[in-house]
Amino acid sequence: VMPFARSRGKHLIAIAVCGLLAWQVASDIGLSAARGGFVEANWWFLQEATVAIIFYLVGQYIRLYGSLVMPDGSKRAMVVMLVVIAGFLMTFNRNFSDGLGVTNMSGGTHGSWQWFWPAAVLGSLALIHIAAIVPPSRVLSYIGNNTVPLLGLNGMMLEFYNTYLWAWCEPYMGSWSIVAVTLGVALGSLLLCFPIVYLFNKLVPFLVGQWK
């Protein structure tokens, strides 16, 4: 796609065309899988690749032409950060009619396509701006540099560690306790995964993207 998107206009056309393709494919992943000759509806998450490429194209567009919305340490960047955070807070729960749905890209569930994209892009920009004002941290850098193995190991945590922890905590759930438990689960998962990630980097670095 990128060789076609050589100008602002063509880049926007690519985003629009890929967006229409993603909407068509992901609106009924079972039907799309049948049309493509795949046995299962969850065909290697290829249906979500059509959705994910939009984020890549939008990110490239912002990198090439949208410097005004990116953090640069100026007062303007602080204003932009407040605007995108406000925009995200106003759009994220409009994705579902009752505000209670869950976006699950691995299951092809996105909610309203009219609200999914602005909420996702505004949320991404908000996180980028917030990350820009967070002081440098060796721990955060280590997590960022090992995203691939941590993401892969999350499957193991989800099937074993998280399942048992949720069963133990579920009777005590409330609006704020959910926040505490999810933060605890995330921290516990990281602590359990760090030794495995360390071994991956030392013994089989090519499996986690460390070629040198």
C-alpha positions as CSV (number, residue, x, y, z in Angstrom):
1,V,0.0,0.0,0.0
2,M,2.8,2.5,0.9
3,P,4.3,2.7,-2.6
4,F,0.9,4.0,-3.8
5,A,0.6,6.5,-1.0
6,R,3.3,8.9,-2.3
7,S,1.3,12.1,-1.7
8,R,-1.1,13.5,0.8
9,G,-4.1,12.9,-1.5
10,K,-3.1,9.3,-2.4
11,H,-2.4,8.6,1.3
12,L,-5.9,9.6,2.2
13,I,-7.3,7.6,-0.6
14,A,-5.4,4.5,0.7
15,I,-6.8,5.1,4.2
16,A,-10.3,5.3,2.8
17,V,-10.1,2.3,0.6
18,C,-8.5,0.1,3.3
19,G,-11.1,1.4,5.7
20,L,-13.9,0.3,3.4
21,L,-12.2,-3.1,2.9
22,A,-11.8,-3.5,6.7
23,W,-15.4,-2.6,7.3
24,Q,-16.6,-5.1,4.7
25,V,-14.3,-8.0,5.9
26,A,-14.7,-7.4,9.7
27,S,-18.5,-6.8,9.7
28,D,-19.1,-10.5,9.3
29,I,-15.9,-12.5,9.8
30,G,-17.7,-15.8,9.3
31,L,-19.0,-14.8,5.9
32,S,-15.7,-13.3,4.9
33,A,-13.9,-16.5,5.9
34,A,-16.4,-18.6,3.9
35,R,-15.9,-16.4,0.8
36,G,-12.1,-16.7,1.2
37,G,-12.3,-20.5,1.4
38,F,-11.2,-20.7,5.1
39,V,-12.6,-23.4,7.3
40,E,-12.8,-21.4,10.5
41,A,-14.2,-17.9,11.0
42,N,-11.1,-16.9,12.9
43,W,-8.8,-17.3,10.0
44,W,-5.4,-16.5,11.5
45,F,-6.7,-13.0,12.4
46,L,-6.2,-11.9,8.8
47,Q,-9.6,-10.1,9.2
48,E,-8.0,-8.0,11.8
49,A,-4.9,-7.3,9.7
50,T,-7.3,-5.3,7.4
51,V,-8.3,-3.3,10.4
52,A,-4.8,-2.9,11.9
53,I,-3.4,-1.6,8.6
54,I,-5.5,1.5,9.0
55,F,-3.7,2.4,12.2
56,Y,-0.4,2.0,10.4
57,L,-1.5,4.2,7.5
58,V,-2.9,6.9,9.9
59,G,0.3,6.7,11.9
60,Q,2.4,7.2,8.8
61,Y,0.2,10.1,7.7
62,I,0.6,11.8,11.0
63,R,4.4,11.2,11.0
64,L,4.7,12.7,7.5
65,Y,2.2,15.5,7.6
66,G,0.8,15.9,11.1
67,S,3.7,17.3,13.1
68,L,1.4,19.9,14.7
69,V,-0.4,17.1,16.6
70,M,2.7,15.5,17.9
71,P,4.5,16.3,21.2
72,D,7.5,18.6,20.9
73,G,7.8,20.1,24.4
74,S,6.1,23.3,23.5
75,K,3.0,24.9,25.1
76,R,1.1,24.1,21.9
77,A,1.8,20.4,22.5
78,M,0.2,20.7,26.0
79,V,-2.9,22.3,24.5
80,V,-3.0,19.5,21.8
81,M,-2.7,16.9,24.6
82,L,-5.6,18.3,26.5
83,V,-7.7,18.5,23.4
84,V,-7.1,14.9,22.3
85,I,-7.7,13.6,25.8
86,A,-11.0,15.5,26.0
87,G,-11.9,14.2,22.5
88,F,-11.1,10.7,23.6
89,L,-13.2,11.0,26.8
90,M,-16.1,12.2,24.7
91,T,-15.9,9.4,22.1
92,F,-14.7,6.2,23.7
93,N,-18.0,5.1,25.3
94,R,-20.1,6.0,22.2
95,N,-18.8,3.0,20.5
96,F,-21.7,1.0,21.7
97,S,-25.3,2.2,22.0
98,D,-25.5,1.5,25.7
99,G,-21.9,2.4,26.5
100,L,-21.3,-1.1,28.0
101,G,-19.8,-3.0,25.0
102,V,-16.2,-4.2,24.7
103,T,-14.0,-3.7,21.7
104,N,-12.2,-7.0,21.1
105,M,-10.1,-6.9,17.9
106,S,-9.1,-10.6,18.3
107,G,-12.8,-11.4,18.1
108,G,-13.7,-9.0,15.3
109,T,-15.8,-6.8,17.7
110,H,-15.4,-3.1,17.1
111,G,-18.8,-1.6,17.9
112,S,-19.8,1.4,15.9
113,W,-17.4,2.0,13.0
114,Q,-18.4,5.7,13.1
115,W,-17.0,6.0,16.7
116,F,-14.4,3.3,16.7
117,W,-11.9,5.1,14.6
118,P,-12.0,8.6,16.2
119,A,-11.9,7.1,19.6
120,A,-9.0,4.8,18.8
121,V,-6.9,7.5,17.0
122,L,-7.6,10.1,19.7
123,G,-6.8,7.6,22.4
124,S,-3.5,6.7,20.6
125,L,-2.5,10.4,20.3
126,A,-3.4,10.9,24.0
127,L,-1.1,8.1,25.1
128,I,1.7,9.4,22.8
129,H,1.5,12.8,24.5
130,I,1.2,11.4,28.0
131,A,4.3,9.2,27.3
132,A,6.2,12.2,26.1
133,I,5.9,13.9,29.4
134,V,6.7,10.9,31.5
135,P,10.4,11.1,32.8
136,P,12.8,8.5,31.3
137,S,12.7,5.2,33.1
138,R,14.8,2.0,32.7
139,V,11.9,-0.1,33.7
140,L,9.5,1.4,31.1
141,S,12.3,1.3,28.4
142,Y,12.9,-2.4,29.2
143,I,9.1,-3.1,28.9
144,G,9.0,-1.2,25.6
145,N,12.0,-3.0,24.2
146,N,10.6,-6.4,25.0
147,T,7.0,-5.9,23.8
148,V,7.2,-8.9,21.5
149,P,8.0,-11.6,24.1
150,L,5.8,-9.9,26.7
151,L,2.9,-9.9,24.3
152,G,3.4,-13.5,23.4
153,L,3.7,-14.6,27.1
154,N,0.5,-12.8,27.9
155,G,-1.3,-15.7,26.3
156,M,0.2,-18.0,28.9
157,M,-0.8,-15.6,31.7
158,L,-4.3,-15.3,30.3
159,E,-5.0,-19.0,30.3
160,F,-3.4,-19.9,33.6
161,Y,-2.5,-17.1,36.0
162,N,-5.2,-14.5,35.2
163,T,-8.0,-17.1,35.1
164,Y,-7.4,-18.3,38.7
165,L,-6.8,-14.8,40.0
166,W,-10.1,-13.6,38.5
167,A,-12.0,-16.5,40.0
168,W,-10.6,-15.6,43.4
169,C,-11.4,-11.8,43.1
170,E,-14.8,-11.9,41.3
171,P,-17.0,-12.0,44.4
172,Y,-15.4,-8.8,45.7
173,M,-15.7,-6.8,42.4
174,G,-16.8,-3.2,42.4
175,S,-16.2,-0.2,40.2
176,W,-12.9,0.8,41.9
177,S,-11.8,-2.7,42.9
178,I,-11.7,-3.7,39.2
179,V,-9.1,-1.0,38.6
180,A,-7.0,-2.2,41.6
181,V,-7.3,-5.9,40.5
182,T,-6.5,-5.2,36.8
183,L,-3.4,-3.2,37.8
184,G,-2.4,-5.9,40.2
185,V,-2.8,-8.6,37.5
186,A,-0.8,-6.5,35.0
187,L,2.0,-6.0,37.5
188,G,2.0,-9.7,38.6
189,S,2.1,-10.8,35.0
190,L,5.1,-8.6,34.3
191,L,7.0,-9.8,37.3
192,L,6.4,-13.4,36.3
193,C,7.4,-12.8,32.7
194,F,10.5,-10.8,33.3
195,P,12.7,-13.8,34.1
196,I,11.5,-15.6,31.0
197,V,12.1,-12.6,28.8
198,Y,15.6,-12.3,30.3
199,L,16.3,-15.9,29.3
200,F,14.9,-15.4,25.8
201,N,17.2,-12.4,25.3
202,K,20.2,-14.4,26.5
203,L,19.6,-17.8,25.0
204,V,17.4,-17.3,21.9
205,P,17.5,-13.6,21.1
206,F,16.4,-14.1,17.4
207,L,13.0,-15.4,18.7
208,V,12.3,-12.0,20.3
209,G,13.6,-9.7,17.5
210,Q,17.1,-9.2,19.0
211,W,19.3,-10.0,16.1
212,K,22.6,-8.8,17.5
